[in-house]
């Protein structure tokens, strides 16, 4: 398996009272991606699979705000998480 075929993951954080945009909290490939995904599962954090988006997020640095050209794609991820939270909220 070559470098481009390895599993990738990125974790985002957004605080509407803080930063103007979501920031990259973690990113990785291969084993690191597996660890990020496992940590999310253990913390009951929803996971959205989007290989194209994670490839772009992987180019950013940890604690870097996402650029404006990714706002729409990341907003869709946060909307997915919001809808999922609403379904699970008793």
HTML snippet that shows the backbone in 3Dmol.js (N, CA, C, O; Angstrom):
<script src="https://3Dmol.org/build/3Dmol-min.js"></script>
<div id="view" style="width:600px;height:400px;position:relative"></div>
<script>
const pdb = `
ATOM      1  N   UNK A   1       0.857  -1.178   0.000  1.00  0.00           N
ATOM      2  CA  UNK A   1       0.000   0.000   0.000  1.00  0.00           C
ATOM      3  C   UNK A   1       0.898   1.234   0.000  1.00  0.00           C
ATOM      4  O   UNK A   1       1.796   1.347   0.834  1.00  0.00           O
ATOM      5  N   UNK A   2       0.661   2.157  -0.929  1.00  0.00           N
ATOM      6  CA  UNK A   2       1.511   3.347  -0.968  1.00  0.00           C
ATOM      7  C   UNK A   2       0.959   4.447  -0.070  1.00  0.00           C
ATOM      8  O   UNK A   2      -0.130   4.317   0.490  1.00  0.00           O
ATOM      9  N   UNK A   3       1.718   5.528   0.062  1.00  0.00           N
ATOM     10  CA  UNK A   3       1.381   6.641   0.968  1.00  0.00           C
ATOM     11  C   UNK A   3       0.004   7.221   0.679  1.00  0.00           C
ATOM     12  O   UNK A   3      -0.718   7.584   1.608  1.00  0.00           O
ATOM     13  N   UNK A   4      -0.372   7.315  -0.598  1.00  0.00           N
ATOM     14  CA  UNK A   4      -1.652   7.921  -0.957  1.00  0.00           C
ATOM     15  C   UNK A   4      -2.853   7.040  -0.619  1.00  0.00           C
ATOM     16  O   UNK A   4      -3.982   7.531  -0.579  1.00  0.00           O
ATOM     17  N   UNK A   5      -2.627   5.735  -0.374  1.00  0.00           N
ATOM     18  CA  UNK A   5      -3.726   4.837  -0.081  1.00  0.00           C
ATOM     19  C   UNK A   5      -3.930   4.632   1.417  1.00  0.00           C
ATOM     20  O   UNK A   5      -4.880   3.961   1.819  1.00  0.00           O
ATOM     21  N   UNK A   6      -3.068   5.189   2.240  1.00  0.00           N
ATOM     22  CA  UNK A   6      -3.194   5.008   3.684  1.00  0.00           C
ATOM     23  C   UNK A   6      -4.406   5.761   4.216  1.00  0.00           C
ATOM     24  O   UNK A   6      -4.764   6.832   3.728  1.00  0.00           O
ATOM     25  N   UNK A   7      -5.023   5.170   5.227  1.00  0.00           N
ATOM     26  CA  UNK A   7      -6.162   5.822   5.885  1.00  0.00           C
ATOM     27  C   UNK A   7      -5.715   7.160   6.460  1.00  0.00           C
ATOM     28  O   UNK A   7      -4.608   7.282   6.982  1.00  0.00           O
ATOM     29  N   UNK A   8      -6.579   8.151   6.361  1.00  0.00           N
ATOM     30  CA  UNK A   8      -6.294   9.479   6.903  1.00  0.00           C
ATOM     31  C   UNK A   8      -7.444   9.914   7.806  1.00  0.00           C
ATOM     32  O   UNK A   8      -8.589   9.502   7.623  1.00  0.00           O
ATOM     33  N   UNK A   9      -7.117  10.747   8.775  1.00  0.00           N
ATOM     34  CA  UNK A   9      -8.144  11.293   9.654  1.00  0.00           C
ATOM     35  C   UNK A   9      -7.728  12.691  10.092  1.00  0.00           C
ATOM     36  O   UNK A   9      -6.543  13.011  10.183  1.00  0.00           O
ATOM     37  N   UNK A  10      -8.732  13.509  10.361  1.00  0.00           N
ATOM     38  CA  UNK A  10      -8.500  14.843  10.901  1.00  0.00           C
ATOM     39  C   UNK A  10      -9.609  15.135  11.906  1.00  0.00           C
ATOM     40  O   UNK A  10     -10.762  14.753  11.705  1.00  0.00           O
ATOM     41  N   UNK A  11      -9.248  15.810  12.978  1.00  0.00           N
ATOM     42  CA  UNK A  11     -10.225  16.183  14.003  1.00  0.00           C
ATOM     43  C   UNK A  11     -10.328  17.698  14.034  1.00  0.00           C
ATOM     44  O   UNK A  11      -9.323  18.408  14.033  1.00  0.00           O
ATOM     45  N   UNK A  12     -11.561  18.176  14.061  1.00  0.00           N
ATOM     46  CA  UNK A  12     -11.827  19.611  14.077  1.00  0.00           C
ATOM     47  C   UNK A  12     -12.458  20.023  15.400  1.00  0.00           C
ATOM     48  O   UNK A  12     -13.109  19.230  16.079  1.00  0.00           O
ATOM     49  N   UNK A  13     -12.244  21.276  15.740  1.00  0.00           N
ATOM     50  CA  UNK A  13     -12.872  21.857  16.922  1.00  0.00           C
ATOM     51  C   UNK A  13     -13.373  23.244  16.533  1.00  0.00           C
ATOM     52  O   UNK A  13     -12.734  23.963  15.765  1.00  0.00           O
ATOM     53  N   UNK A  14     -14.534  23.599  17.085  1.00  0.00           N
ATOM     54  CA  UNK A  14     -15.067  24.934  16.814  1.00  0.00           C
ATOM     55  C   UNK A  14     -15.703  25.488  18.069  1.00  0.00           C
ATOM     56  O   UNK A  14     -16.532  24.835  18.701  1.00  0.00           O
ATOM     57  N   UNK A  15     -15.314  26.678  18.418  1.00  0.00           N
ATOM     58  CA  UNK A  15     -15.881  27.390  19.551  1.00  0.00           C
ATOM     59  C   UNK A  15     -16.421  28.713  19.023  1.00  0.00           C
ATOM     60  O   UNK A  15     -15.641  29.622  18.737  1.00  0.00           O
ATOM     61  N   UNK A  16     -17.741  28.839  18.889  1.00  0.00           N
ATOM     62  CA  UNK A  16     -18.300  30.067  18.314  1.00  0.00           C
ATOM     63  C   UNK A  16     -17.972  31.317  19.131  1.00  0.00           C
ATOM     64  O   UNK A  16     -18.025  32.429  18.607  1.00  0.00           O
ATOM     65  N   UNK A  17     -17.637  31.143  20.401  1.00  0.00           N
ATOM     66  CA  UNK A  17     -17.268  32.294  21.228  1.00  0.00           C
ATOM     67  C   UNK A  17     -15.779  32.605  21.148  1.00  0.00           C
ATOM     68  O   UNK A  17     -15.311  33.590  21.718  1.00  0.00           O
ATOM     69  N   UNK A  18     -15.051  31.771  20.446  1.00  0.00           N
ATOM     70  CA  UNK A  18     -13.599  31.935  20.362  1.00  0.00           C
ATOM     71  C   UNK A  18     -13.150  32.274  18.949  1.00  0.00           C
ATOM     72  O   UNK A  18     -13.371  33.381  18.459  1.00  0.00           O
ATOM     73  N   UNK A  19     -12.524  31.313  18.314  1.00  0.00           N
ATOM     74  CA  UNK A  19     -11.961  31.513  16.972  1.00  0.00           C
ATOM     75  C   UNK A  19     -13.064  31.775  15.952  1.00  0.00           C
ATOM     76  O   UNK A  19     -14.205  31.345  16.120  1.00  0.00           O
ATOM     77  N   UNK A  20     -12.699  32.485  14.900  1.00  0.00           N
ATOM     78  CA  UNK A  20     -13.650  32.807  13.847  1.00  0.00           C
ATOM     79  C   UNK A  20     -13.976  31.596  12.982  1.00  0.00           C
ATOM     80  O   UNK A  20     -15.017  31.563  12.327  1.00  0.00           O
ATOM     81  N   UNK A  21     -13.089  30.600  12.975  1.00  0.00           N
ATOM     82  CA  UNK A  21     -13.273  29.417  12.134  1.00  0.00           C
ATOM     83  C   UNK A  21     -12.876  28.170  12.915  1.00  0.00           C
ATOM     84  O   UNK A  21     -12.129  28.258  13.889  1.00  0.00           O
ATOM     85  N   UNK A  22     -13.371  27.011  12.491  1.00  0.00           N
ATOM     86  CA  UNK A  22     -12.931  25.767  13.115  1.00  0.00           C
ATOM     87  C   UNK A  22     -11.416  25.605  12.969  1.00  0.00           C
ATOM     88  O   UNK A  22     -10.811  26.126  12.031  1.00  0.00           O
ATOM     89  N   UNK A  23     -10.825  24.883  13.900  1.00  0.00           N
ATOM     90  CA  UNK A  23      -9.379  24.649  13.846  1.00  0.00           C
ATOM     91  C   UNK A  23      -9.096  23.153  13.807  1.00  0.00           C
ATOM     92  O   UNK A  23      -9.909  22.341  14.247  1.00  0.00           O
ATOM     93  N   UNK A  24      -7.947  22.809  13.283  1.00  0.00           N
ATOM     94  CA  UNK A  24      -7.473  21.431  13.230  1.00  0.00           C
ATOM     95  C   UNK A  24      -6.911  21.074  14.600  1.00  0.00           C
ATOM     96  O   UNK A  24      -5.973  21.716  15.073  1.00  0.00           O
ATOM     97  N   UNK A  25      -7.479  20.055  15.240  1.00  0.00           N
ATOM     98  CA  UNK A  25      -7.004  19.628  16.557  1.00  0.00           C
ATOM     99  C   UNK A  25      -6.092  18.414  16.463  1.00  0.00           C
ATOM    100  O   UNK A  25      -5.218  18.228  17.310  1.00  0.00           O
ATOM    101  N   UNK A  26      -6.286  17.587  15.444  1.00  0.00           N
ATOM    102  CA  UNK A  26      -5.448  16.404  15.246  1.00  0.00           C
ATOM    103  C   UNK A  26      -5.536  15.996  13.789  1.00  0.00           C
ATOM    104  O   UNK A  26      -6.535  16.257  13.119  1.00  0.00           O
ATOM    105  N   UNK A  27      -4.485  15.355  13.306  1.00  0.00           N
ATOM    106  CA  UNK A  27      -4.496  14.828  11.946  1.00  0.00           C
ATOM    107  C   UNK A  27      -3.459  13.722  11.870  1.00  0.00           C
ATOM    108  O   UNK A  27      -2.495  13.709  12.636  1.00  0.00           O
ATOM    109  N   UNK A  28      -3.659  12.802  10.952  1.00  0.00           N
ATOM    110  CA  UNK A  28      -2.685  11.742  10.804  1.00  0.00           C
ATOM    111  C   UNK A  28      -3.077  10.750   9.731  1.00  0.00           C
ATOM    112  O   UNK A  28      -4.197  10.751   9.220  1.00  0.00           O
ATOM    113  N   UNK A  29      -2.110   9.900   9.409  1.00  0.00           N
ATOM    114  CA  UNK A  29      -2.307   8.842   8.423  1.00  0.00           C
ATOM    115  C   UNK A  29      -1.942   7.512   9.058  1.00  0.00           C
ATOM    116  O   UNK A  29      -1.192   7.463  10.033  1.00  0.00           O
ATOM    117  N   UNK A  30      -2.478   6.435   8.501  1.00  0.00           N
ATOM    118  CA  UNK A  30      -2.128   5.098   8.955  1.00  0.00           C
ATOM    119  C   UNK A  30      -2.516   4.860  10.405  1.00  0.00           C
ATOM    120  O   UNK A  30      -3.671   5.040  10.790  1.00  0.00           O
ATOM    121  N   UNK A  31      -1.537   4.455  11.201  1.00  0.00           N
ATOM    122  CA  UNK A  31      -1.782   4.152  12.611  1.00  0.00           C
ATOM    123  C   UNK A  31      -2.297   5.378  13.357  1.00  0.00           C
ATOM    124  O   UNK A  31      -3.187   5.263  14.199  1.00  0.00           O
ATOM    125  N   UNK A  32      -1.747   6.543  13.056  1.00  0.00           N
ATOM    126  CA  UNK A  32      -2.205   7.771  13.716  1.00  0.00           C
ATOM    127  C   UNK A  32      -3.675   8.036  13.381  1.00  0.00           C
ATOM    128  O   UNK A  32      -4.439   8.446  14.255  1.00  0.00           O
ATOM    129  N   UNK A  33      -4.074   7.811  12.149  1.00  0.00           N
ATOM    130  CA  UNK A  33      -5.480   7.975  11.759  1.00  0.00           C
ATOM    131  C   UNK A  33      -6.354   7.007  12.551  1.00  0.00           C
ATOM    132  O   UNK A  33      -7.421   7.380  13.037  1.00  0.00           O
ATOM    133  N   UNK A  34      -5.896   5.767  12.678  1.00  0.00           N
ATOM    134  CA  UNK A  34      -6.647   4.780  13.461  1.00  0.00           C
ATOM    135  C   UNK A  34      -6.824   5.247  14.904  1.00  0.00           C
ATOM    136  O   UNK A  34      -7.896   5.079  15.486  1.00  0.00           O
ATOM    137  N   UNK A  35      -5.780   5.831  15.480  1.00  0.00           N
ATOM    138  CA  UNK A  35      -5.844   6.305  16.865  1.00  0.00           C
ATOM    139  C   UNK A  35      -6.809   7.483  17.007  1.00  0.00           C
ATOM    140  O   UNK A  35      -7.543   7.564  17.992  1.00  0.00           O
ATOM    141  N   UNK A  36      -6.813   8.389  16.040  1.00  0.00           N
ATOM    142  CA  UNK A  36      -7.734   9.528  16.063  1.00  0.00           C
ATOM    143  C   UNK A  36      -9.178   9.019  15.991  1.00  0.00           C
ATOM    144  O   UNK A  36     -10.041   9.474  16.741  1.00  0.00           O
ATOM    145  N   UNK A  37      -9.427   8.084  15.093  1.00  0.00           N
ATOM    146  CA  UNK A  37     -10.775   7.532  14.932  1.00  0.00           C
ATOM    147  C   UNK A  37     -11.205   6.789  16.196  1.00  0.00           C
ATOM    148  O   UNK A  37     -12.342   6.936  16.644  1.00  0.00           O
ATOM    149  N   UNK A  38     -10.315   6.004  16.765  1.00  0.00           N
ATOM    150  CA  UNK A  38     -10.638   5.265  17.990  1.00  0.00           C
ATOM    151  C   UNK A  38     -10.923   6.221  19.147  1.00  0.00           C
ATOM    152  O   UNK A  38     -11.855   5.993  19.919  1.00  0.00           O
ATOM    153  N   UNK A  39     -10.136   7.284  19.277  1.00  0.00           N
ATOM    154  CA  UNK A  39     -10.373   8.265  20.337  1.00  0.00           C
ATOM    155  C   UNK A  39     -11.734   8.931  20.159  1.00  0.00           C
ATOM    156  O   UNK A  39     -12.448   9.161  21.136  1.00  0.00           O
ATOM    157  N   UNK A  40     -12.092   9.238  18.920  1.00  0.00           N
ATOM    158  CA  UNK A  40     -13.408   9.831  18.655  1.00  0.00           C
ATOM    159  C   UNK A  40     -14.517   8.866  19.053  1.00  0.00           C
ATOM    160  O   UNK A  40     -15.491   9.264  19.692  1.00  0.00           O
ATOM    161  N   UNK A  41     -14.371   7.599  18.677  1.00  0.00           N
ATOM    162  CA  UNK A  41     -15.387   6.604  19.020  1.00  0.00           C
ATOM    163  C   UNK A  41     -15.531   6.468  20.535  1.00  0.00           C
ATOM    164  O   UNK A  41     -16.647   6.420  21.051  1.00  0.00           O
ATOM    165  N   UNK A  42     -14.405   6.405  21.247  1.00  0.00           N
ATOM    166  CA  UNK A  42     -14.442   6.256  22.699  1.00  0.00           C
ATOM    167  C   UNK A  42     -15.088   7.458  23.381  1.00  0.00           C
ATOM    168  O   UNK A  42     -15.674   7.330  24.456  1.00  0.00           O
ATOM    169  N   UNK A  43     -14.976   8.623  22.751  1.00  0.00           N
ATOM    170  CA  UNK A  43     -15.551   9.850  23.315  1.00  0.00           C
ATOM    171  C   UNK A  43     -16.933  10.150  22.750  1.00  0.00           C
ATOM    172  O   UNK A  43     -17.491  11.219  22.994  1.00  0.00           O
ATOM    173  N   UNK A  44     -17.485   9.201  21.991  1.00  0.00           N
ATOM    174  CA  UNK A  44     -18.801   9.380  21.362  1.00  0.00           C
ATOM    175  C   UNK A  44     -18.870  10.609  20.471  1.00  0.00           C
ATOM    176  O   UNK A  44     -19.894  11.290  20.415  1.00  0.00           O
ATOM    177  N   UNK A  45     -17.783  10.885  19.781  1.00  0.00           N
ATOM    178  CA  UNK A  45     -17.727  11.995  18.829  1.00  0.00           C
ATOM    179  C   UNK A  45     -18.103  11.446  17.455  1.00  0.00           C
ATOM    180  O   UNK A  45     -17.485  10.488  16.991  1.00  0.00           O
ATOM    181  N   UNK A  46     -19.093  12.028  16.802  1.00  0.00           N
ATOM    182  CA  UNK A  46     -19.498  11.525  15.483  1.00  0.00           C
ATOM    183  C   UNK A  46     -18.354  11.598  14.476  1.00  0.00           C
ATOM    184  O   UNK A  46     -17.514  12.496  14.524  1.00  0.00           O
ATOM    185  N   UNK A  47     -18.346  10.640  13.576  1.00  0.00           N
ATOM    186  CA  UNK A  47     -17.315  10.560  12.541  1.00  0.00           C
ATOM    187  C   UNK A  47     -17.986  10.716  11.184  1.00  0.00           C
ATOM    188  O   UNK A  47     -18.957  10.026  10.876  1.00  0.00           O
ATOM    189  N   UNK A  48     -17.466  11.617  10.391  1.00  0.00           N
ATOM    190  CA  UNK A  48     -17.951  11.839   9.031  1.00  0.00           C
ATOM    191  C   UNK A  48     -16.821  11.471   8.087  1.00  0.00           C
ATOM    192  O   UNK A  48     -15.717  12.002   8.202  1.00  0.00           O
ATOM    193  N   UNK A  49     -17.086  10.567   7.156  1.00  0.00           N
ATOM    194  CA  UNK A  49     -16.057  10.158   6.202  1.00  0.00           C
ATOM    195  C   UNK A  49     -16.167  10.996   4.936  1.00  0.00           C
ATOM    196  O   UNK A  49     -17.204  11.005   4.273  1.00  0.00           O
ATOM    197  N   UNK A  50     -15.088  11.698   4.608  1.00  0.00           N
ATOM    198  CA  UNK A  50     -15.008  12.494   3.391  1.00  0.00           C
ATOM    199  C   UNK A  50     -13.541  12.533   2.985  1.00  0.00           C
ATOM    200  O   UNK A  50     -12.811  13.435   3.395  1.00  0.00           O
ATOM    201  N   UNK A  51     -13.097  11.556   2.178  1.00  0.00           N
ATOM    202  CA  UNK A  51     -11.672  11.461   1.828  1.00  0.00           C
ATOM    203  C   UNK A  51     -11.104  12.732   1.191  1.00  0.00           C
ATOM    204  O   UNK A  51      -9.960  13.100   1.461  1.00  0.00           O
ATOM    205  N   UNK A  52     -11.883  13.391   0.361  1.00  0.00           N
ATOM    206  CA  UNK A  52     -11.394  14.616  -0.273  1.00  0.00           C
ATOM    207  C   UNK A  52     -11.149  15.721   0.737  1.00  0.00           C
ATOM    208  O   UNK A  52     -10.134  16.416   0.682  1.00  0.00           O
ATOM    209  N   UNK A  53     -12.093  15.878   1.667  1.00  0.00           N
ATOM    210  CA  UNK A  53     -11.956  16.910   2.689  1.00  0.00           C
ATOM    211  C   UNK A  53     -10.802  16.598   3.627  1.00  0.00           C
ATOM    212  O   UNK A  53     -10.020  17.487   3.963  1.00  0.00           O
ATOM    213  N   UNK A  54     -10.686  15.341   4.053  1.00  0.00           N
ATOM    214  CA  UNK A  54      -9.604  15.004   4.982  1.00  0.00           C
ATOM    215  C   UNK A  54      -8.241  15.183   4.312  1.00  0.00           C
ATOM    216  O   UNK A  54      -7.263  15.507   4.985  1.00  0.00           O
ATOM    217  N   UNK A  55      -8.168  14.981   3.024  1.00  0.00           N
ATOM    218  CA  UNK A  55      -6.916  15.209   2.291  1.00  0.00           C
ATOM    219  C   UNK A  55      -6.539  16.696   2.366  1.00  0.00           C
ATOM    220  O   UNK A  55      -5.378  17.033   2.596  1.00  0.00           O
ATOM    221  N   UNK A  56      -7.513  17.571   2.175  1.00  0.00           N
ATOM    222  CA  UNK A  56      -7.254  19.015   2.261  1.00  0.00           C
ATOM    223  C   UNK A  56      -6.930  19.445   3.693  1.00  0.00           C
ATOM    224  O   UNK A  56      -6.025  20.250   3.915  1.00  0.00           O
ATOM    225  N   UNK A  57      -7.678  18.902   4.667  1.00  0.00           N
ATOM    226  CA  UNK A  57      -7.419  19.253   6.062  1.00  0.00           C
ATOM    227  C   UNK A  57      -6.036  18.762   6.501  1.00  0.00           C
ATOM    228  O   UNK A  57      -5.387  19.385   7.340  1.00  0.00           O
ATOM    229  N   UNK A  58      -5.600  17.657   5.935  1.00  0.00           N
ATOM    230  CA  UNK A  58      -4.291  17.111   6.274  1.00  0.00           C
ATOM    231  C   UNK A  58      -3.138  18.008   5.861  1.00  0.00           C
ATOM    232  O   UNK A  58      -2.019  17.839   6.346  1.00  0.00           O
ATOM    233  N   UNK A  59      -3.388  18.946   4.985  1.00  0.00           N
ATOM    234  CA  UNK A  59      -2.349  19.878   4.547  1.00  0.00           C
ATOM    235  C   UNK A  59      -2.174  21.042   5.521  1.00  0.00           C
ATOM    236  O   UNK A  59      -1.210  21.803   5.425  1.00  0.00           O
ATOM    237  N   UNK A  60      -3.113  21.175   6.459  1.00  0.00           N
ATOM    238  CA  UNK A  60      -3.046  22.261   7.439  1.00  0.00           C
ATOM    239  C   UNK A  60      -2.233  21.824   8.647  1.00  0.00           C
ATOM    240  O   UNK A  60      -1.990  20.633   8.843  1.00  0.00           O
ATOM    241  N   UNK A  61      -1.819  22.778   9.444  1.00  0.00           N
ATOM    242  CA  UNK A  61      -1.064  22.512  10.661  1.00  0.00           C
ATOM    243  C   UNK A  61      -2.010  22.369  11.849  1.00  0.00           C
ATOM    244  O   UNK A  61      -3.116  22.909  11.831  1.00  0.00           O
ATOM    245  N   UNK A  62      -1.583  21.648  12.872  1.00  0.00           N
ATOM    246  CA  UNK A  62      -2.358  21.515  14.105  1.00  0.00           C
ATOM    247  C   UNK A  62      -2.569  22.918  14.679  1.00  0.00           C
ATOM    248  O   UNK A  62      -1.653  23.741  14.675  1.00  0.00           O
ATOM    249  N   UNK A  63      -3.773  23.182  15.169  1.00  0.00           N
ATOM    250  CA  UNK A  63      -4.208  24.473  15.728  1.00  0.00           C
ATOM    251  C   UNK A  63      -4.326  25.579  14.684  1.00  0.00           C
ATOM    252  O   UNK A  63      -4.436  26.752  15.041  1.00  0.00           O
ATOM    253  N   UNK A  64      -4.305  25.225  13.411  1.00  0.00           N
ATOM    254  CA  UNK A  64      -4.493  26.200  12.343  1.00  0.00           C
ATOM    255  C   UNK A  64      -5.982  26.281  12.011  1.00  0.00           C
ATOM    256  O   UNK A  64      -6.658  25.256  11.918  1.00  0.00           O
ATOM    257  N   UNK A  65      -6.486  27.494  11.834  1.00  0.00           N
ATOM    258  CA  UNK A  65      -7.877  27.693  11.423  1.00  0.00           C
ATOM    259  C   UNK A  65      -8.029  27.252   9.975  1.00  0.00           C
ATOM    260  O   UNK A  65      -7.118  27.418   9.164  1.00  0.00           O
ATOM    261  N   UNK A  66      -9.184  26.691   9.662  1.00  0.00           N
ATOM    262  CA  UNK A  66      -9.405  26.276   8.281  1.00  0.00           C
ATOM    263  C   UNK A  66      -9.531  27.520   7.397  1.00  0.00           C
ATOM    264  O   UNK A  66     -10.057  28.541   7.840  1.00  0.00           O
ATOM    265  N   UNK A  67      -9.059  27.444   6.162  1.00  0.00           N
ATOM    266  CA  UNK A  67      -9.172  28.593   5.256  1.00  0.00           C
ATOM    267  C   UNK A  67     -10.605  28.763   4.755  1.00  0.00           C
ATOM    268  O   UNK A  67     -11.398  27.821   4.774  1.00  0.00           O
ATOM    269  N   UNK A  68     -10.917  29.951   4.318  1.00  0.00           N
ATOM    270  CA  UNK A  68     -12.273  30.273   3.866  1.00  0.00           C
ATOM    271  C   UNK A  68     -12.764  29.354   2.760  1.00  0.00           C
ATOM    272  O   UNK A  68     -13.958  29.063   2.695  1.00  0.00           O
ATOM    273  N   UNK A  69     -11.879  28.891   1.891  1.00  0.00           N
ATOM    274  CA  UNK A  69     -12.336  28.050   0.792  1.00  0.00           C
ATOM    275  C   UNK A  69     -12.815  26.673   1.262  1.00  0.00           C
ATOM    276  O   UNK A  69     -13.390  25.924   0.472  1.00  0.00           O
ATOM    277  N   UNK A  70     -12.589  26.328   2.532  1.00  0.00           N
ATOM    278  CA  UNK A  70     -13.095  25.069   3.079  1.00  0.00           C
ATOM    279  C   UNK A  70     -14.312  25.262   3.986  1.00  0.00           C
ATOM    280  O   UNK A  70     -14.845  24.287   4.515  1.00  0.00           O
ATOM    281  N   UNK A  71     -14.753  26.502   4.169  1.00  0.00           N
ATOM    282  CA  UNK A  71     -15.883  26.772   5.063  1.00  0.00           C
ATOM    283  C   UNK A  71     -17.117  25.953   4.701  1.00  0.00           C
ATOM    284  O   UNK A  71     -17.731  25.346   5.579  1.00  0.00           O
ATOM    285  N   UNK A  72     -17.489  25.927   3.428  1.00  0.00           N
ATOM    286  CA  UNK A  72     -18.708  25.235   3.008  1.00  0.00           C
ATOM    287  C   UNK A  72     -18.619  23.744   3.330  1.00  0.00           C
ATOM    288  O   UNK A  72     -19.556  23.177   3.894  1.00  0.00           O
ATOM    289  N   UNK A  73     -17.506  23.107   2.980  1.00  0.00           N
ATOM    290  CA  UNK A  73     -17.353  21.669   3.223  1.00  0.00           C
ATOM    291  C   UNK A  73     -17.360  21.360   4.719  1.00  0.00           C
ATOM    292  O   UNK A  73     -17.980  20.388   5.149  1.00  0.00           O
ATOM    293  N   UNK A  74     -16.680  22.175   5.503  1.00  0.00           N
ATOM    294  CA  UNK A  74     -16.630  21.942   6.949  1.00  0.00           C
ATOM    295  C   UNK A  74     -17.993  22.255   7.577  1.00  0.00           C
ATOM    296  O   UNK A  74     -18.398  21.585   8.528  1.00  0.00           O
ATOM    297  N   UNK A  75     -18.694  23.246   7.069  1.00  0.00           N
ATOM    298  CA  UNK A  75     -20.034  23.552   7.578  1.00  0.00           C
ATOM    299  C   UNK A  75     -20.960  22.354   7.375  1.00  0.00           C
ATOM    300  O   UNK A  75     -21.805  22.077   8.226  1.00  0.00           O
ATOM    301  N   UNK A  76     -20.811  21.651   6.272  1.00  0.00           N
ATOM    302  CA  UNK A  76     -21.619  20.462   6.021  1.00  0.00           C
ATOM    303  C   UNK A  76     -21.317  19.367   7.042  1.00  0.00           C
ATOM    304  O   UNK A  76     -22.222  18.652   7.471  1.00  0.00           O
ATOM    305  N   UNK A  77     -20.054  19.235   7.430  1.00  0.00           N
ATOM    306  CA  UNK A  77     -19.674  18.253   8.450  1.00  0.00           C
ATOM    307  C   UNK A  77     -20.310  18.623   9.783  1.00  0.00           C
ATOM    308  O   UNK A  77     -20.887  17.769  10.456  1.00  0.00           O
ATOM    309  N   UNK A  78     -20.206  19.892  10.166  1.00  0.00           N
ATOM    310  CA  UNK A  78     -20.800  20.321  11.434  1.00  0.00           C
ATOM    311  C   UNK A  78     -22.325  20.196  11.404  1.00  0.00           C
ATOM    312  O   UNK A  78     -22.932  19.894  12.431  1.00  0.00           O
ATOM    313  N   UNK A  79     -22.950  20.420  10.255  1.00  0.00           N
ATOM    314  CA  UNK A  79     -24.396  20.238  10.138  1.00  0.00           C
ATOM    315  C   UNK A  79     -24.751  18.765  10.330  1.00  0.00           C
ATOM    316  O   UNK A  79     -25.746  18.447  10.981  1.00  0.00           O
ATOM    317  N   UNK A  80     -23.942  17.862   9.767  1.00  0.00           N
ATOM    318  CA  UNK A  80     -24.136  16.425   9.956  1.00  0.00           C
ATOM    319  C   UNK A  80     -24.080  16.081  11.442  1.00  0.00           C
ATOM    320  O   UNK A  80     -24.936  15.357  11.949  1.00  0.00           O
ATOM    321  N   UNK A  81     -23.073  16.600  12.134  1.00  0.00           N
ATOM    322  CA  UNK A  81     -22.910  16.330  13.566  1.00  0.00           C
ATOM    323  C   UNK A  81     -24.104  16.887  14.342  1.00  0.00           C
ATOM    324  O   UNK A  81     -24.616  16.226  15.246  1.00  0.00           O
ATOM    325  N   UNK A  82     -24.546  18.081  14.002  1.00  0.00           N
ATOM    326  CA  UNK A  82     -25.686  18.702  14.679  1.00  0.00           C
ATOM    327  C   UNK A  82     -26.944  17.849  14.508  1.00  0.00           C
ATOM    328  O   UNK A  82     -27.662  17.590  15.474  1.00  0.00           O
ATOM    329  N   UNK A  83     -27.204  17.416  13.269  1.00  0.00           N
ATOM    330  CA  UNK A  83     -28.393  16.588  13.012  1.00  0.00           C
ATOM    331  C   UNK A  83     -28.303  15.268  13.772  1.00  0.00           C
ATOM    332  O   UNK A  83     -29.301  14.799  14.320  1.00  0.00           O
ATOM    333  N   UNK A  84     -27.129  14.674  13.806  1.00  0.00           N
ATOM    334  CA  UNK A  84     -26.935  13.425  14.530  1.00  0.00           C
ATOM    335  C   UNK A  84     -27.165  13.623  16.018  1.00  0.00           C
ATOM    336  O   UNK A  84     -27.819  12.801  16.659  1.00  0.00           O
ATOM    337  N   UNK A  85     -26.630  14.709  16.575  1.00  0.00           N
ATOM    338  CA  UNK A  85     -26.845  15.008  18.002  1.00  0.00           C
ATOM    339  C   UNK A  85     -28.323  15.177  18.300  1.00  0.00           C
ATOM    340  O   UNK A  85     -28.799  14.705  19.333  1.00  0.00           O
ATOM    341  N   UNK A  86     -29.060  15.838  17.419  1.00  0.00           N
ATOM    342  CA  UNK A  86     -30.491  16.061  17.634  1.00  0.00           C
ATOM    343  C   UNK A  86     -31.255  14.744  17.638  1.00  0.00           C
ATOM    344  O   UNK A  86     -32.199  14.579  18.410  1.00  0.00           O
ATOM    345  N   UNK A  87     -30.852  13.801  16.778  1.00  0.00           N
ATOM    346  CA  UNK A  87     -31.512  12.501  16.746  1.00  0.00           C
ATOM    347  C   UNK A  87     -31.243  11.692  17.996  1.00  0.00           C
ATOM    348  O   UNK A  87     -32.107  10.944  18.453  1.00  0.00           O
ATOM    349  N   UNK A  88     -30.060  11.834  18.550  1.00  0.00           N
ATOM    350  CA  UNK A  88     -29.669  11.050  19.720  1.00  0.00           C
ATOM    351  C   UNK A  88     -30.106  11.680  21.027  1.00  0.00           C
ATOM    352  O   UNK A  88     -30.106  11.019  22.066  1.00  0.00           O
ATOM    353  N   UNK A  89     -30.484  12.968  20.989  1.00  0.00           N
ATOM    354  CA  UNK A  89     -30.891  13.686  22.198  1.00  0.00           C
ATOM    355  C   UNK A  89     -32.300  13.247  22.597  1.00  0.00           C
ATOM    356  O   UNK A  89     -33.244  13.437  21.830  1.00  0.00           O
ATOM    357  N   UNK A  90     -32.456  12.658  23.798  1.00  0.00           N
ATOM    358  CA  UNK A  90     -33.780  12.173  24.202  1.00  0.00           C
ATOM    359  C   UNK A  90     -34.747  13.295  24.525  1.00  0.00           C
ATOM    360  O   UNK A  90     -35.897  13.035  24.879  1.00  0.00           O
TER     361      UNK A  90
END
`;
const viewer = $3Dmol.createViewer("view");
viewer.addModel(pdb, "pdb");
viewer.setStyle({}, {cartoon: {color: "spectrum"}});
viewer.zoomTo();
viewer.render();
</script>
